[in-house]
């Protein structure tokens, strides 16, 4: 009996599983910046069966209790397809507006900050937002810091796109919260 095709298939499955588990961790650049965080939950966003990104939520103790505790919260996104910076900003600002997370002038100012920080992404790219409540939000990719948004209101509004009880992506929200219940 030939092991060739079966071994090749098993090898492909194992490689796919290894790639998926690699995305379950924070990029080294985030840890190297001193953020010792533990995973709350993770999930995958798909649209019409196509993978958009894998997402994971991180805190110091591996639980998300809202933003009021003053502890860092990180959201890591590992993209499975290409998006331009403009597309990412349009989606983000559209969700802020839909969820009524900030007044129009704040959303416009934040969009200008994101234009300065974000780049186009491709399959395999990571963008991680580390929210330091009451302070700033730092964006990382796999290589290091992309930039900072200094407005302390930005980070909670950004993460509420995924964590707000009114989000359009309820299944992903539940996975990110790891059964933790309502976000604040």
C-alpha positions as CSV (number, residue, x, y, z in Angstrom):
1,X,0.0,0.0,0.0
2,X,1.4,3.4,-1.0
3,X,1.9,6.0,1.6
4,X,2.6,8.8,-0.9
5,X,-0.8,10.4,-1.5
6,X,-2.1,9.8,2.1
7,X,1.2,11.2,3.6
8,X,1.0,14.2,1.3
9,X,-2.6,14.9,2.4
10,X,-1.8,14.5,6.1
11,X,1.2,16.8,5.6
12,X,-1.0,19.5,4.0
13,X,-3.6,19.2,6.8
14,X,-0.8,19.5,9.5
15,X,0.7,22.5,7.7
16,X,-2.7,24.2,7.6
17,X,-3.3,23.5,11.3
18,X,0.2,24.8,12.1
19,X,-0.6,28.0,10.2
20,X,-3.9,28.4,12.0
21,X,-2.3,27.9,15.4
22,X,0.4,30.4,14.5
23,X,-2.3,33.0,14.1
24,X,-3.7,32.2,17.6
25,X,-0.7,34.0,19.1
26,X,0.2,37.7,19.3
27,X,2.9,38.8,16.9
28,X,6.4,38.8,18.5
29,X,6.5,42.6,18.0
30,X,3.7,43.1,20.5
31,X,5.4,40.9,23.1
32,X,8.8,42.5,22.5
33,X,7.1,45.9,23.2
34,X,6.4,44.6,26.8
35,X,2.8,43.5,26.4
36,X,2.5,40.2,28.3
37,X,-1.1,39.4,27.4
38,X,-3.2,36.2,27.5
39,X,-5.9,35.2,25.0
40,X,-9.5,35.7,25.9
41,X,-10.9,34.1,22.7
42,X,-10.5,33.8,19.0
43,X,-12.6,33.3,15.9
44,X,-12.7,33.7,12.1
45,X,-14.7,36.1,10.0
46,X,-16.0,34.7,6.8
47,X,-18.2,36.2,4.1
48,X,-20.1,33.9,1.7
49,X,-17.7,31.1,2.7
50,X,-14.5,33.1,2.0
51,X,-12.1,33.8,4.9
52,X,-11.7,37.5,5.7
53,X,-9.5,37.3,8.8
54,X,-8.8,35.4,12.0
55,X,-9.2,37.5,15.1
56,X,-8.1,37.1,18.7
57,X,-8.7,39.2,21.8
58,X,-6.1,39.5,24.6
59,X,-5.8,40.9,28.1
60,X,-3.4,40.6,31.0
61,X,-5.5,37.9,32.8
62,X,-7.2,36.4,29.8
63,X,-10.6,37.9,30.7
64,X,-12.4,40.9,29.2
65,X,-14.3,42.8,31.8
66,X,-14.7,46.0,29.8
67,X,-12.5,49.1,29.4
68,X,-13.1,50.6,32.8
69,X,-10.5,48.4,34.6
70,X,-7.7,50.4,33.0
71,X,-5.9,47.3,31.8
72,X,-4.5,46.8,28.3
73,X,-6.7,45.1,25.7
74,X,-5.4,43.9,22.3
75,X,-7.2,42.7,19.2
76,X,-5.0,40.8,16.7
77,X,-6.3,40.5,13.1
78,X,-4.6,38.0,10.7
79,X,-5.9,38.8,7.2
80,X,-6.8,36.1,4.7
81,X,-7.3,38.4,1.7
82,X,-6.1,41.8,0.4
83,X,-7.6,45.1,1.5
84,X,-6.4,48.6,0.7
85,X,-5.9,51.1,3.5
86,X,-8.9,53.0,2.0
87,X,-11.1,50.0,2.2
88,X,-10.1,49.3,5.8
89,X,-10.8,52.9,6.9
90,X,-14.1,53.0,5.0
91,X,-15.3,49.8,6.8
92,X,-14.1,51.1,10.2
93,X,-15.7,54.5,9.9
94,X,-18.9,53.0,8.6
95,X,-19.2,50.7,11.6
96,X,-18.5,53.7,14.0
97,X,-21.3,55.5,12.3
98,X,-23.7,52.5,12.3
99,X,-23.1,51.9,16.0
100,X,-23.1,55.6,16.8
101,X,-19.8,55.2,18.7
102,X,-18.6,58.8,18.4
103,X,-19.7,62.2,17.0
104,X,-18.9,62.8,13.3
105,X,-15.9,65.2,14.1
106,X,-14.2,62.6,16.2
107,X,-14.7,59.9,13.6
108,X,-13.3,62.2,10.9
109,X,-10.2,63.0,13.1
110,X,-9.7,59.3,13.8
111,X,-9.9,58.4,10.1
112,X,-7.2,61.0,9.4
113,X,-5.0,59.3,12.1
114,X,-5.7,55.9,10.5
115,X,-4.7,57.2,7.0
116,X,-1.3,58.1,8.6
117,X,-0.8,54.8,10.3
118,X,-2.4,52.0,8.3
119,X,-1.2,50.4,5.1
120,X,-2.7,48.0,2.6
121,X,-2.8,44.4,3.8
122,X,-2.5,41.1,2.1
123,X,-3.2,37.5,3.0
124,X,-1.0,36.5,5.9
125,X,-0.5,40.1,7.2
126,X,-1.2,41.0,10.8
127,X,-2.5,44.2,12.4
128,X,-2.8,44.3,16.2
129,X,-4.3,47.1,18.1
130,X,-3.2,47.4,21.8
131,X,-5.6,49.7,23.7
132,X,-4.1,51.3,26.8
133,X,-7.4,52.5,28.5
134,X,-7.4,56.2,29.4
135,X,-4.3,56.6,27.2
136,X,-3.5,55.7,23.7
137,X,-3.9,52.9,21.1
138,X,-0.8,51.4,19.5
139,X,-1.0,49.6,16.2
140,X,1.5,46.9,15.4
141,X,2.2,44.6,12.5
142,X,4.6,41.6,12.5
143,X,7.6,43.9,12.2
144,X,6.9,46.5,14.9
145,X,4.9,49.6,15.7
146,X,2.9,51.1,12.9
147,X,1.8,54.1,14.9
148,X,-0.2,55.6,17.8
149,X,-3.6,57.2,18.2
150,X,-3.3,59.4,21.2
151,X,-7.0,60.1,21.8
152,X,-8.0,57.9,24.7
153,X,-11.6,57.6,23.3
154,X,-10.3,56.0,20.1
155,X,-9.3,52.5,21.4
156,X,-12.6,51.6,23.1
157,X,-14.6,52.9,20.1
158,X,-12.3,50.9,17.7
159,X,-12.7,47.6,19.7
160,X,-16.4,48.1,20.0
161,X,-16.7,47.3,16.3
162,X,-16.1,43.7,17.4
163,X,-17.2,43.8,21.0
164,X,-20.3,45.9,21.2
165,X,-23.5,44.0,21.8
166,X,-24.9,45.6,18.6
167,X,-22.1,44.5,16.4
168,X,-23.0,43.0,13.0
169,X,-20.7,40.0,13.7
170,X,-22.3,38.4,16.7
171,X,-20.8,34.9,16.2
172,X,-17.2,36.4,16.1
173,X,-18.0,38.6,19.1
174,X,-19.0,35.5,21.1
175,X,-15.9,33.7,20.1
176,X,-13.6,36.6,21.0
177,X,-15.3,37.0,24.4
178,X,-14.8,33.3,25.0
179,X,-18.2,33.1,26.7
180,X,-17.4,36.1,28.9
181,X,-20.8,37.7,28.3
182,X,-21.7,41.3,27.5
183,X,-19.0,43.9,26.8
184,X,-19.2,47.2,28.5
